[in-house]
Amino acid sequence: MKPGERSTYYITTPIYYVNGLPHVGTALTTVACDALTRYQRMQGKKAVMLTGTDENGAKIQEAAENAGMPPMTFVDGLASAFRACWDDLDVCYSDFIRTTEPRHTEAVQTFFRILLEKGHVYRDTYEGWYSVSDETFYRDSDVENGIALETGKPVVRVSEENYFFRLSAFSEKLLQHIESHPEFLLPEFRRNEVVSFIQEGLRDMCITRPNKGWGIPFPGDSSKVIYVWFDALISYLASTGWPNGESGWEDRWPADAHFMGKEIFVRFHATLWPAMLMALDLPLPRQVFAHGFWTVPGLKAGEKAGKSTGGLPHPSAMAGLLQERSGTDRTLAVDALRYILCREMNFGMDTEFTLENCLRRYNTDLANDLGNLVNRTVNMVQKYCGGQVPAPRAMDEEIVALAGEAQSEFQRCMSEFRLNHAIESVMSLVGRMNKYIDVRMPWALAKQATEGDRQAEEMLAQTLYVCLEAARIASLMLTPFMPTAARALCAQVGGSFDEARWGAVQWGGLEPGAELQPPKPVFPRIADLVVTEADLKRTGALKETKEERRNMSNAHAETVPPGTPLPPPDAAAEETLITIDDFMKVHLKVGEVLAAEPVPNATKLLRLTVQTGEEETRTILAGVAEYYSPEELVGKQVVVVANLQPRKMRGIESQGMLLAADVEGRAVLVRPIAEGVPPGSRVR
């Protein structure tokens, strides 16, 4: 620990608004914070994680009335649902705060008394736009035709006598702090959004509403309740024990990180909350990070999937689907879900969510890559080394260096909240080790060793030790995301598990002679990757409405990116026979990839320039970025469906589709066997 650095790391999720049950959007944020907390504990810090529920506000009271129950009964049920969900996902939160708790009410009212004393609050009449759905006041420039431009929710014109916070007084101080602390707001492009928002001009903010029997009364004026966004933000302080000096709250404040989705970043967490803290001369949080939305097929570009739109399943139900399809234990299915959420989300940017993608990610990463490395290595050690860790004469320095690079990259990415890239650094090591086995061929070395080849015997010991040790290190690095699975994987390869020590991740921790456990797949492969409408309904991913919904097959066909291989057909379904005339309608041509590049803000798409004739080139979007780098494709020949109707995606028109085989969840491009086939040649 550096001199002057405190031992406690304090991270917060948003205080979730209880207008619906948890889904994989809120689960993503919570699991990410949990992973960051566990990582800090591995570093030797006392890491404290806060989560909770925001239960005040007019919308909550309205929802309770519509449900025919008192507001407190209504929020009690939802708060319990959130807590139960986080417990089910093995979230190691240190505190769960509710904004209806006495400790929170006391902190909020104390906060406002100090604001009043310092002259930062005054009484005036508010006239303008208010959204009940967003619980937010909007400027005239933020509204068009009665709709909030930011959220698409309806607004109403209100005129009320209320209390105001002098937000406008903090513009320069906020800009100075952001400029002098570039690490304060992340990612960088979100920071730029905040700067632009402040530079447009901050207005004093209405911070109370009429008291209709629900909310925290304004100190000294019980006719008003405190605006829900002011109220909820103070939870981060209330959890520390503030303002009670004997509680040791200074050991946790300022918060090291507020972690959230982008919709509450610019206006509230990056502008309003810092200004509130400045008004009380309290330190600002060290970092505020915003990730993007899950988007789902069928929504408008940039529209957030969630409670109102559907498309996002309940986390516990989704873990149940993974358990059912894979046959693994419930705790391991939960770990798989935790991994998938953090691996699929491109932190910072919006990312498409589908159950199909999640099932494929399970197979590709957990069953095929990680599971394959552990299972085949343990089986070979059982077969060739009597089930004990071999003792090599020397290490493979290339792999040792690669493991060190993976650890450094993992730490860097975790410090920057790029959790998906941290996982990628581990999986790159796993992928390299699978190729290492294929190249070294331990089965051939074992045969040579039995024939008396001492060099082959030494190379066999080195190969198997290196594979075991790399698998142990990879398992330990994945501990923040998969705590139960990491323990099981580490034990299988003969390692001792200690999630509290990052030092255990260093090379050489595996003791020669250690007994390995019998091999048992931790993540059995999912055979059926097809998601049905029934699956969507029972996981909560299909919102029930009165509107007629498109069936699952049509929805899937309309949203699959051009060039993406379709999922394998249901084995139980009959094959549909076509005539030769039907087949001849499809024009297949040999193409040569002239250029390839990633599509901005898309994790699975590559933009390819493909030559399909002597003087004919076309642009094709292919969903193969997970399996092929752009460099691998340039100069390669492919098979193109040439007469497919063009389709625009991500603002780019795709003029065809590549043929690819689905091999255990991986897309393998179909290519001519013969080299030098002229581009444009017809495939028959």
N, C-alpha and C positions, 0 to 999 in steps of 0.2 A: 504494500500500500504506500502511495506517495505521501510525503510530509504534508500535513494539513488536510489530507483527504479523509472525509468521514467514512465510517464503516458501513453505514446504512445506505442502501439504494432504494429509493421510493418511486414506484411507477403506478400510474392510474389508468384504468379504462374510463370511458365516459360513464356518467351515472345514467344508466339506461332509462329512457322514458317508457313507462309501463302502459302503453296503449295497445299492447299485443304481446303474444308469446315470443320467446327467443327464436331466432332462426340462424342459419349459417352465416349471415352477415354480422350479427352481434357475436356469434361464436368465434368468427375469424378474429375479431378485435380482442376478445377475451383470451383465446388460446395463444395468440401472438404475445400478449402481455405476460401470460403464464410462462411461455418459452423464454422470454427475456428475463423474467424473474428467476427461473431455474438456472439460466446461464450465469447470471450474476452470483447466485449461490455457489455454483461451481468455481467461480473466481475467488471465493472466500468471503464474499460480502454478506451482510445481513440484509437480504432483499425483502422489501415489504411491498405487497401488491394490494391496491384498493380497487374494489368494484362496488356496485350497488344499484339502487333503483331511484329514479326521479319520480315522485308520486304526487307532487302538487300541480296545480294548473287547471285552467278552465276545461281543457279537453278531457282530463281525467274525471272531473266531476260530471261532465256531460255523458261520458261513456258509462259511468256508474249508474247514472239515472236511467239511461237507455237499457241497462242490464237489470234494472229494478232492484238495486241493492245500495246500501250506504257506501259512500266513497271509501271508507276505511276497510270495509269488508272486501271491496273490489280490489284495492291495492294489496291487501294482505295475500290474496290468492295469487296475484301476479308476481309479487316479490318472492313468494315461496317457489313459484315456477322457475324464476330465474336462478335462484339459489340451487334448486334441485338439478337444473340443467348443468350448471357449472360444476357441481359435485359429480355428476355423471361423467363429465368430460375430464375429470381428474385435475381440475384447476386448483392450484395451491394458493388461492387468495388469502391474504392475511386479515382483511377486514371487508365486511359487506355492510355498507351504510345505506340507510333509507332516509329520504328527506323528510319523513314524518316522525323520525326519532327525536326525543328531547335534546340530545346532544347537538344535533344539527340545528334545530330551532334556536337553541341558545347561541350557537356560534353565528348564525345569520343575523339575529337581532343585535348581538354585540357588534358585529361588523357594521351594521347600519347606524348604530348609535355613534360610532367613531366617524363614519362618513358625515353625519349631520354636524358633529362637533367641529370637524375640520372645514365645513362649509362647502362640501362637494355635492350636496343634495339641496334642491330647492323645490318649491311648489309652484305649479303652473298648469295651464290647460293644454292638453294634448288634442290636436285635431289632425287626423291622418289615417293611414291604412293599417289594419290589423288583421292577421290571419289566425283564426282559431286553430286550424290544423297544425300550423307551424309554431304557434304560441310566440309569434314574432311581429314586431312593428316594422313597417317598411316605408321608405321614402317614396315620393311621387315618381322618381326616376326608376324605382324598382318595380313599378306596377304598370301593367298595360291591360286595358279592357277588363279591369276587375280581377286580374290574375297576377300573382307574384311571379316575376320573371325567373327568379332563382329556383323556385320549387314547383311552379305550376299549380299552386294551390289558390283557391279563391280568397279574396280579402274583402273586408267591409270598412266603410268609412266610419270612424268613431270620433266623438268629441267628449273628452272626460277631463275632470280636474284631477291631476295626479302629481306624483313626485318625480323629479328628474335628476339624473346623474350627469354631472358636468364632464361628459366624455370628450367634448371638443377641446377641453383644456389640456389634454394629454397627447395630442397629435405629434408634436415635436419630440417629446420625451420618448414616445413609442418608436418613432423613426430613428432616433439616435441610438436607442437600445438595440434595435434590429441591425443597424449598420455596424455597431461595435461588437455585436455578438452574432456573427453569421451562422453559428451552429444552433441558434435559438429556435428558429423555425425551419422545419424540414418537411418534404424535400425542397430544394432550392426554388423550383418553379412555383410552388405553393407560397413560399416566402415572397416572391415577386407579386403574387396576387394580393397579398396582405398590404404590401407597400403601396400598390395602386389603389387599393380600397381606402387606405388612410389618406393618401394624397388627394383623393377626390373630395375630401372634406368630411370630417366627423361631426355629427350633430349630437347635441345632448340627448340622452336616451330616457324615455319614459320607463320607470322602474316599478310602478305599482299598478294594480287593477282594483276595481271595486270589490269589496269583500262580500262574496255570496255564500260564505260559510265553509270555504275550503281553501287552505293555503296558510302561509305564515303571516300573521298580522304585522303591519308596519309599526315599529316602535313609536308609541305615543299617539297613534291614530288608527284605532281598530276598524275604521270604516274602509281601510285599504289593506290589501294583501300584497306581498312582495312578488314582483314579476318572476315567473318561474325560472328564467334563465339566470337572473342574478342569484336566486335562491340555490339552484343546483350547483353552480360553480363553486360555491363556498364549501361544498362537501369535501373537496380536496383538502381544505384547511381543517374542517371540523374533525376529520378522521385522525388527524395528528394529535388532537387534544387541545388545539388552540381555542381560546386565548389563555387557558390555564397554564401559568408558568411552571407549575410543579409537575406537569404531565410529561415534560421532556420533548415537547413538540418540535423544538428547534433541531433535534437530531434527525427529523424527517423532512424538515422544510428548509430550503425550497425543494419541491419535487424534482427528481432527476428527469422524469419524462411523463408528459401527458400524451397518451396514444389514442387515436380516434379515426373515424371516417371523415372524409373531406367536407361533408355538408355542415359540420359544426366547427370547422377550423377557422376560417377567415373572420367571420363576424364576431364569434363568441370567444373561442379559446386563444386566438392570436391577437385580438384587438380589445374586446371588452374586459376579459379576465386580467390581462396584464395591467390595463388602466386602473381597474379596481384595486389591484395590489399596490400599484404606485400611489394611489390615493391614501392608502394606509401605511405607506413607507415600509411595505413588506417586500422581501426578495421575490423576484420573478422565478418561475420554474426554469430549469436549465435548458430543457428541450421540449418542444411541442411538435409532434409528428402526425401527419395525416396520410392515411392510405386511401386508395380509390374505392369505387363501388364494385360490387358484383353486378354484372349486367346479365340479363337472360334473353334468349331469342324471343323476338316479338315485341320487345320494348323499344322505345325511341332511343336514338343515339344519346348517350350520356344520362339516360333515365335510370334512377336507382331502383334496383329490385328490393323488395321488402314486404312489410305487412300488407300494404295496400295493393301492390301489384301482383303478389304471388311469385312463384318461380324459385323461391328459396325454401328448402325443407327445414323441418325442425331438427336440430343436431342429434338428439337422442334417437329419433326415428331413422335418420340417415346412418347412424352407427349400427342400428339394427339391421338395415339393409345390407351393409358391408359384412356383418356377422353372418347373416343368412346366406349370402351369395358365396362367401369364402369358406365358411365352416370353422373359422377361428374362434377363440374365446372372446367374450364380450369386452374384457379389458384391452385385448389386442386390437379388436375392431375399433374401439375408441381411440387408441393410439394411431391407428391407420387414418382415421378421420382427422385427427389433429395434424398429422403429417400432410395429408392431402390438402387441407385448407391453406396451410402456410406455404406449401410447394406450388399450388395452383395460382395463388394470388400474386400478381406482379406488383409488389408493394410500391405505392405512389401513384400508379396508373389504374384505370378501370380494367377489369378482367372479366371475361365471359365465364359464367358458371352453368354447367349442366351436370346432371347425374352421370351421364355417359362419360364425360371427361374424367370425372372422379373415379369411376370404376376402372377406366383404362389406366389412370395414373397409379392406382393400386397395383394392377398387374405389372405395368412397365417398371416401376421403381421398386416396389416392395416385394412382390412375388418373384419377378424375373431377375432384376439386377442384384438387390441386396440379398434376397432369399437364396438366389442361385449361388452367389459367392460363398455364403456361409454353409449351405447344405453340401455343395460339391466338395468344398475344402474339408469339412468335418468328416464326410464319408471317406475321403482319400486318406486322411490321417488315421481313421479307424482301421482302414484296410492295409495301409503300408507301414504305419508306425505304432501299431498296437493301441491306438486311442490316446497316445500321449504326445504332448507338444515336442517336436523334434528339436535337437540342439545343433544348429548349423555352425560351421567353422567361421563363416563370414556372412555379412549382410549384403543385400543388393542395394548399393548406395543410391542408385537411381530411384528406387521405390521409397527408400528412407527420405530422400529429399522431396519426393512428390507428396508424401504424407505431411512433411513439415510445411510445404506450401499450402496444402489444403487447410491445415490448422490456422495458419496466418490469415488466409483468405476468409475463413469462417469467422475469426475474431473481428476482422475488419468489417465484414458485412453485418454482423450482429451489432456492432457499435454504430452503424449507419441505418439500422432498422430495415435492412434489405434481407429479410428472413428467407425469401425464396432463393436468393443468390447464395446465402450461407448454406442452405441445404444442397444447392447445386455443387458447391465446392466439395461436399462430402461424397455426393453421388458420382462426381468425376473420378474420385479416387476408387470408388467401388467399380465403376466401369473399366478403369484401367486394370484393376486386378482380375476381372473376368477375362480380359484379353490376355493378360499375363499368363493365366492358366492355359489358355488355348495355345500360346506360343511355346511355353515351357514344356507342356505335355507331361505332367507328372506320371501318368500311367506308363508312358514309354520309358521314363527314367527309372521307374520301379522295376520294370522288366529287365532293363540293362543292369540294374543293381543286383538283382537276383542271379545274374549271370557273371557276377564278380567285378563289375565295372565300378571302382571306388570313386571315380570322378562323378559318375552318374548318381551314386549314393549320396555324395556331398551336395550335389545340385538339387536332388530331391528334398533333402532336409532343409536346404535354404529356401527352396520354392514354397514348401508347405508352411514353414515358419513365417515367411514374409506374408503369405496370404492370410494366415491366422491373425497375425499382428495387425495387418491393415484392416481386417474385418473388425477386430477389437476396437481399434482407434475410431473407425467409422461409427461403430455402435455407440461409443461413448460420446462422440460429438453430436449424435442425434438424440442424446438423452433429453435435452430441453423440449423436444417435440414429441418423443415417444419414450417416456420414462419406464414404463413396464416392459415394452418390447426391447429396449436397449439392454435392460438387465438380463432378459432371456437370451438375447443374441450373444451378449458378452460371456455369459456362463457357458454357452455351447462351444465357444472357441477356446475355453480354458482360462478366461480372464477373471479377475476378482473385480467386483463392481463397486465403485465408490463415486456416486454422482456429485459429491460435495467437493471433489478435487479436480481442477482442470489439469493439474500436473500429471494425473494418471493418463492423460491423452498423449503424452510424449512417447516417442518410439522406445521400445525395449521393455515394456511393462509385462510382457508375457513370459512366464518362467518356463524354461525347458523342463520337460518331465511332468508338467501339470496334466491332470486327467481331464479329458474332454467329456462332456455329456453326450449321451446318444443323440444322433441327429434327429431333429423333429422340426418340420417346417413351421416357422412362426407365422408366416403369412401364406397360407395355401392359395394357389392360383384360382381366380374366379373364372369359371368356364362360360357362364352366361352373362354377356355384357349388354344384353338388350334391356332397355328401360321401357316399361309399359305405362300406359295411363294409370293403371291401378297402382303401380309403384309411386308415381307422382302424387296420387291422391293420399295414399297412406303415409307418405313421408311429409305431407303438408306442402309439397312443392307446386301443387296445382290448386290455384285459388278458385273456390267455388263461387260462381256468380250466376246471375240470371241470363247473362249473354251466352249465346251459342259459342262453344269452343271448337276450334279445329282439332281433328283427331291427331294422335301422337305421330303417326307416320307422315302426315302432310306437314305438320309443324317441323319435323326433323328434316324433311326433304328441302324445305324452304330456307333452312338456316345453316346447313352444312356448307362450309367454305368450299369453293371450287377446288378440285384437286385433292380433297380430303377423302381417304378411303372410307366407305360406309362400314358400319359395324357388321359383323358376321350375321347371317340370317339365323333365325330361331331354328334349331335342329329339328324341332317337332313340326315345323311348318312344311307343307308340301312345296317342292320346287315348281315354279311356273314355267311351263315349256313354251318356247317361241319357235317360229318357223325360220327357215333360212332367209326368207324375205325380210323378216323383222331384223335379223342380225345384220343384213347387208345395208340397212338404213344407217347403221353406225359407221362413220368414217374414222378409221384408226390410221394414224400416220406416225412414222418415225420422226422425232424431233431432236434437235441438239440444243442444249442449254448454253446460250451465249453469255448470259449475265444472271446473277442472282443476288438478292439483297433482302434483308428483313423488312417487313411492313411495320411502320411506326405504330407503337401502342398495341401491337398484336404479338402474342407470345407463340402462336402456332403457325403463322403464315409467312411464306417467302414469296417475293415478287420475282418471277422468272421471265427472262426474255428468251423465247424459244424459236429457233429457226425450223419452219415446217415446210420449206420449199426453197427452190434456188434463190428466189428474191422475195420470200415471204417470211416475216417474223411476226410473232404475236406475244402479248403479255398474258401470263397465266398465274393466278394466285393458287398456291398449293399449300395445304396444311401439313407440312412435313418438317417444320423448323425444329421440332423436338428430336428428329432422327437424323437430319442431314444439315451440315453447315453449308452456307452459300459456297464456300470454296470447294467443297466436295462435289458439287453439282456442275460447276462450270466446266464445259467441255464434254460432259457426259451425254449419252443418247438416252432418250426416254420414249415412251409410247403415249401419244396424245389422242384424246377424243376430239377430232377436229371440227365436227359439225354440231357441237353443243351450242345452244343459244347463249350469247354473251350475257354476263351477269355482273352488276356493279356491287362491290363490297369494299368497305373502308374508303369509299371515294375512288376506287380503281376498278376499271372494267376488266374482267377476266374473260379471255377469249378461248376457252377450252378447258380440258381437265386431263390430268395425268392418270395413268393406270398404276395402281399400287396394290400389293397383296397385304392382307392383314395376317401377320405372323406373331402370334402370342401378344397381341395388342400393339405391335410395332408396325409402322407403315414401311413396306419394302417396295421400292419403285421397280416396275417391270421394265426391262431393258432388252434390246436385241442381243442375241448371243454373238452373232458375227460383228466384227468391228468394221467401221467405215461404211455402214449402210447410208446411202445418200439421204439427207434430211428431206422429208416430204414423201418418202417411199410409202406406199399404201400397205397396211398390215391386213392380211386376209386369213 
